Amino acid sequence: MLQKFHFLGSILFIFSIILIYNSQSQAKKNSAGLLAPSIYFLPIYNLDRQSCSKNSYRSIVSEKGAIIARVCAPIFNSCLMEGTCLLTNNRKQMTTINYTATVKGARRFKVLPQEGCRWGIGSTGACLDPFHTVAADRKFHKIGEVIYVPKLRDLTLPNGLKHNGYLIVRDVGGAIKGPHRFDFFTGIYGALDSSNPFNKAGLADTHHRLEYRVVQGTLADQVRGVRNYPTIPASPLSPL
């Protein structure tokens, strides 16, 4: 009987070693590798220039049920897909709306202030920070996690400053699945916009692969501090 217990104990010990090794290997795989990119952005629509049939209009409705705007179906679908969009008109009035929830089958949005989280709010409540935000799969990456992409270091951004290569996971996406899949937020610069520096870096090509690694510890805290996470830097010219 004693020999039987020793045998079972040995089996359990070996099994636990295998589990530890596999978990460490998986963690190592998830902490670095080659990422598969894509780009999402804040689309801008001039409501005075939209054109569609009366039957094609959709209502953008607030969380309290009030109508914010009436838009053509393609604009509605775009705002829903991107999560946030900027509505303007010929009088240059601007309204940024953010998708918040589905209530009894109806989509609900809220108007964002022009100060604060003006670029949008991620699925978990963190402000979207253009060129420094990624959406990721929460099964593999925590909200607030920092990644480093060497390809982006010293890349010139629209404000003239250089990117430092660090980005923060502030969002999730329905199509963003797997440990190495990241969606990069580029503010008002579209995925195919030739003036989008991330497009030039190949991030709009989902077949492209870029080296990256997960950043932890003091450095990650410093990155979050510089980007004022979970909000955004007060000045658009804050260090990037």
FENRA-V620449 format. One record per residue. RES is the residue in one letter. SS is DSSP state (~ for helix, > for strand, _ for the rest). PHI is phi in radians with two decimals (* if undefined). PSI is psi in radians with two decimals (999 if undefined). Layout:
# FENRA-V620449
res=RES ss=SS phi=PHI psi=PSI
res=RES ss=SS phi=PHI psi=PSI
This chain:
# FENRA-V620449
res=M ss=_ phi=* psi=-0.76
res=L ss=~ phi=-1.07 psi=-0.69
res=Q ss=~ phi=-1.11 psi=-0.62
res=K ss=~ phi=-1.13 psi=-0.73
res=F ss=~ phi=-1.13 psi=-0.70
res=H ss=~ phi=-1.08 psi=-0.69
res=F ss=~ phi=-1.14 psi=-0.81
res=L ss=~ phi=-1.11 psi=-0.67
res=G ss=~ phi=-1.10 psi=-0.70
res=S ss=~ phi=-1.14 psi=-0.72
res=I ss=~ phi=-1.09 psi=-0.80
res=L ss=~ phi=-1.11 psi=-0.67
res=F ss=~ phi=-1.12 psi=-0.80
res=I ss=~ phi=-1.10 psi=-0.72
res=F ss=~ phi=-1.10 psi=-0.71
res=S ss=~ phi=-1.16 psi=-0.65
res=I ss=~ phi=-1.09 psi=-0.72
res=I ss=~ phi=-1.12 psi=-0.73
res=L ss=~ phi=-1.09 psi=-0.78
res=I ss=~ phi=-1.09 psi=-0.77
res=Y ss=~ phi=-1.10 psi=-0.77
res=N ss=~ phi=-1.13 psi=-0.71
res=S ss=~ phi=-1.17 psi=-0.68
res=Q ss=~ phi=-1.17 psi=-0.69
res=S ss=~ phi=-1.14 psi=-0.72
res=Q ss=~ phi=-1.14 psi=-0.71
res=A ss=~ phi=-1.09 psi=-0.69
res=K ss=~ phi=-1.16 psi=-0.68
res=K ss=~ phi=-1.13 psi=-0.67
res=N ss=~ phi=-1.37 psi=-0.32
res=S ss=~ phi=-1.52 psi=-0.25
res=A ss=> phi=-2.77 psi=2.84
res=G ss=> phi=2.63 psi=-2.65
res=L ss=> phi=-1.96 psi=2.14
res=L ss=> phi=-1.60 psi=2.66
res=A ss=> phi=-1.83 psi=2.01
res=P ss=> phi=-1.69 psi=2.88
res=S ss=> phi=-2.77 psi=2.97
res=I ss=> phi=-2.18 psi=2.37
res=Y ss=> phi=-2.21 psi=2.77
res=F ss=_ phi=-2.67 psi=3.13
res=L ss=_ phi=-1.76 psi=1.72
res=P ss=> phi=-1.27 psi=2.61
res=I ss=> phi=-2.02 psi=2.27
res=Y ss=> phi=-2.27 psi=2.26
res=N ss=> phi=-1.57 psi=1.94
res=L ss=_ phi=-1.19 psi=-0.38
res=D ss=_ phi=-1.35 psi=-0.20
res=R ss=_ phi=-1.96 psi=0.02
res=Q ss=_ phi=-1.30 psi=2.63
res=S ss=_ phi=-2.52 psi=2.06
res=C ss=_ phi=-2.83 psi=2.92
res=S ss=_ phi=-1.24 psi=2.77
res=K ss=~ phi=-1.01 psi=-0.59
res=N ss=~ phi=-1.30 psi=-0.20
res=S ss=~ phi=-1.66 psi=-0.05
res=Y ss=> phi=-1.32 psi=2.50
res=R ss=> phi=-2.18 psi=2.58
res=S ss=> phi=-1.62 psi=2.26
res=I ss=> phi=-1.58 psi=2.00
res=V ss=> phi=-1.96 psi=2.44
res=S ss=> phi=-1.30 psi=3.02
res=E ss=_ phi=-1.09 psi=-0.44
res=K ss=_ phi=-1.64 psi=0.04
res=G ss=_ phi=1.65 psi=0.05
res=A ss=_ phi=-1.45 psi=2.54
res=I ss=> phi=-1.40 psi=2.12
res=I ss=> phi=-1.48 psi=-0.74
res=A ss=> phi=-2.86 psi=2.80
res=R ss=> phi=-1.97 psi=2.17
res=V ss=> phi=-2.33 psi=2.79
res=C ss=> phi=-1.14 psi=2.62
res=A ss=~ phi=-0.93 psi=-0.74
res=P ss=~ phi=-1.07 psi=-0.62
res=I ss=~ phi=-1.19 psi=-0.76
res=F ss=~ phi=-1.01 psi=-0.83
res=N ss=~ phi=-1.13 psi=-0.64
res=S ss=~ phi=-1.15 psi=-0.79
res=C ss=~ phi=-1.06 psi=-0.66
res=L ss=~ phi=-1.21 psi=-0.77
res=M ss=~ phi=-1.15 psi=-0.78
res=E ss=~ phi=-1.36 psi=-0.36
res=G ss=_ phi=1.61 psi=-0.51
res=T ss=> phi=-2.53 psi=2.55
res=C ss=> phi=-2.64 psi=2.78
res=L ss=> phi=-1.92 psi=2.07
res=L ss=> phi=-1.78 psi=2.29
res=T ss=> phi=-2.37 psi=-3.12
res=N ss=_ phi=-2.60 psi=-3.09
res=N ss=_ phi=-1.17 psi=-0.30
res=R ss=_ phi=-1.55 psi=0.10
res=K ss=_ phi=1.11 psi=0.44
res=Q ss=_ phi=-1.38 psi=2.41
res=M ss=> phi=-2.20 psi=2.40
res=T ss=> phi=-2.35 psi=2.11
res=T ss=> phi=-1.71 psi=2.17
res=I ss=> phi=-2.02 psi=2.61
res=N ss=> phi=-2.28 psi=2.24
res=Y ss=> phi=-1.18 psi=2.31
res=T ss=> phi=-2.03 psi=-0.74
res=A ss=> phi=-2.92 psi=2.94
res=T ss=> phi=-1.95 psi=2.10
res=V ss=> phi=-2.00 psi=1.97
res=K ss=_ phi=0.92 psi=0.74
res=G ss=_ phi=1.48 psi=-0.10
res=A ss=> phi=-1.82 psi=2.38
res=R ss=> phi=-1.31 psi=2.44
res=R ss=> phi=-2.16 psi=2.45
res=F ss=> phi=-2.23 psi=2.86
res=K ss=> phi=-2.37 psi=2.63
res=V ss=> phi=-1.46 psi=2.29
res=L ss=> phi=-1.66 psi=2.53
res=P ss=_ phi=-1.21 psi=2.68
res=Q ss=_ phi=-1.27 psi=-0.26
res=E ss=_ phi=-1.85 psi=2.83
res=G ss=_ phi=1.37 psi=-2.26
res=C ss=_ phi=-1.37 psi=1.08
res=R ss=_ phi=-1.34 psi=-0.25
res=W ss=_ phi=-1.68 psi=-0.14
res=G ss=_ phi=2.25 psi=2.89
res=I ss=> phi=-2.16 psi=2.29
res=G ss=_ phi=-1.23 psi=3.01
res=S ss=_ phi=-1.07 psi=-0.36
res=T ss=_ phi=-1.88 psi=0.15
res=G ss=_ phi=1.73 psi=-0.12
res=A ss=_ phi=-1.38 psi=2.50
res=C ss=> phi=-1.18 psi=2.51
res=L ss=_ phi=-1.45 psi=2.27
res=D ss=_ phi=-2.01 psi=1.83
res=P ss=_ phi=-0.92 psi=2.32
res=F ss=_ phi=1.21 psi=0.08
res=H ss=_ phi=-2.34 psi=0.22
res=T ss=> phi=-2.09 psi=2.41
res=V ss=> phi=-2.25 psi=2.59
res=A ss=> phi=-1.73 psi=2.47
res=A ss=_ phi=-2.52 psi=3.02
res=D ss=_ phi=-1.45 psi=2.06
res=R ss=_ phi=-1.19 psi=-0.19
res=K ss=_ phi=-1.21 psi=-0.38
res=F ss=_ phi=-2.12 psi=-0.39
res=H ss=_ phi=-2.35 psi=2.30
res=K ss=_ phi=-1.43 psi=2.61
res=I ss=_ phi=-1.11 psi=2.30
res=G ss=_ phi=1.70 psi=-0.15
res=E ss=_ phi=-1.17 psi=2.60
res=V ss=> phi=-1.94 psi=2.37
res=I ss=> phi=-2.14 psi=2.73
res=Y ss=> phi=-2.11 psi=2.22
res=V ss=_ phi=-2.07 psi=1.79
res=P ss=~ phi=-0.94 psi=-0.60
res=K ss=~ phi=-1.03 psi=-0.48
res=L ss=~ phi=-1.54 psi=-0.22
res=R ss=_ phi=-1.12 psi=2.32
res=D ss=_ phi=1.23 psi=0.18
res=L ss=_ phi=-1.25 psi=2.30
res=T ss=> phi=-1.36 psi=2.19
res=L ss=_ phi=-1.62 psi=2.91
res=P ss=_ phi=-0.99 psi=-0.46
res=N ss=_ phi=-1.48 psi=0.08
res=G ss=_ phi=1.58 psi=-0.18
res=L ss=_ phi=-1.49 psi=2.88
res=K ss=> phi=-1.69 psi=2.42
res=H ss=_ phi=-1.30 psi=2.52
res=N ss=_ phi=-1.69 psi=0.01
res=G ss=_ phi=1.59 psi=-0.10
res=Y ss=> phi=-1.74 psi=2.45
res=L ss=> phi=-2.41 psi=2.74
res=I ss=> phi=-2.05 psi=2.38
res=V ss=> phi=-1.31 psi=1.89
res=R ss=> phi=-2.08 psi=-0.05
res=D ss=> phi=-2.63 psi=2.93
res=V ss=_ phi=-2.24 psi=2.96
res=G ss=_ phi=-2.62 psi=2.50
res=G ss=_ phi=-1.06 psi=-0.53
res=A ss=_ phi=-1.72 psi=0.05
res=I ss=_ phi=-1.66 psi=1.70
res=K ss=_ phi=-2.20 psi=2.40
res=G ss=_ phi=1.88 psi=2.83
res=P ss=_ phi=-1.24 psi=-0.36
res=H ss=_ phi=-2.08 psi=0.37
res=R ss=> phi=-1.80 psi=2.14
res=F ss=> phi=-2.35 psi=2.44
res=D ss=> phi=-1.95 psi=2.12
res=F ss=> phi=-1.70 psi=2.23
res=F ss=> phi=-1.58 psi=2.21
res=T ss=_ phi=-2.13 psi=0.50
res=G ss=_ phi=1.06 psi=-2.30
res=I ss=_ phi=-1.49 psi=0.04
res=Y ss=_ phi=-1.61 psi=2.02
res=G ss=_ phi=-1.20 psi=2.87
res=A ss=_ phi=-1.05 psi=-0.61
res=L ss=_ phi=-1.81 psi=0.15
res=D ss=_ phi=-1.20 psi=2.17
res=S ss=_ phi=-1.16 psi=-0.34
res=S ss=_ phi=-1.59 psi=0.01
res=N ss=_ phi=-1.41 psi=1.97
res=P ss=~ phi=-1.10 psi=-0.48
res=F ss=~ phi=-1.27 psi=-0.49
res=N ss=~ phi=-1.16 psi=-0.76
res=K ss=~ phi=-1.08 psi=-0.51
res=A ss=_ phi=-1.44 psi=-0.02
res=G ss=_ phi=1.59 psi=0.20
res=L ss=_ phi=-1.36 psi=-0.23
res=A ss=_ phi=-1.43 psi=-0.19
res=D ss=_ phi=-1.66 psi=1.87
res=T ss=_ phi=-1.18 psi=-0.24
res=H ss=_ phi=-1.57 psi=-0.16
res=H ss=_ phi=-1.31 psi=2.62
res=R ss=> phi=-2.26 psi=2.33
res=L ss=> phi=-2.25 psi=2.50
res=E ss=> phi=-1.18 psi=2.48
res=Y ss=> phi=-2.69 psi=2.90
res=R ss=> phi=-2.62 psi=2.68
res=V ss=> phi=-1.44 psi=2.36
res=V ss=> phi=-1.84 psi=2.37
res=Q ss=_ phi=-2.28 psi=3.06
res=G ss=~ phi=1.26 psi=-2.59
res=T ss=~ phi=-1.05 psi=-0.70
res=L ss=~ phi=-1.09 psi=-0.75
res=A ss=~ phi=-1.09 psi=-0.70
res=D ss=~ phi=-1.09 psi=-0.69
res=Q ss=~ phi=-1.13 psi=-0.72
res=V ss=~ phi=-1.09 psi=-0.81
res=R ss=~ phi=-1.08 psi=-0.62
res=G ss=~ phi=-1.16 psi=-0.77
res=V ss=~ phi=-1.09 psi=-0.68
res=R ss=_ phi=-1.55 psi=0.09
res=N ss=_ phi=1.01 psi=0.60
res=Y ss=_ phi=-1.08 psi=2.41
res=P ss=_ phi=-1.60 psi=0.09
res=T ss=_ phi=-1.59 psi=-2.68
res=I ss=_ phi=-2.28 psi=2.84
res=P ss=_ phi=-0.98 psi=2.45
res=A ss=_ phi=-1.11 psi=-0.61
res=S ss=_ phi=-1.85 psi=2.39
res=P ss=_ phi=-1.13 psi=-0.27
res=L ss=_ phi=-1.75 psi=0.31
res=S ss=_ phi=-1.07 psi=2.75
res=P ss=_ phi=-0.92 psi=2.35
res=L ss=_ phi=-1.90 psi=999
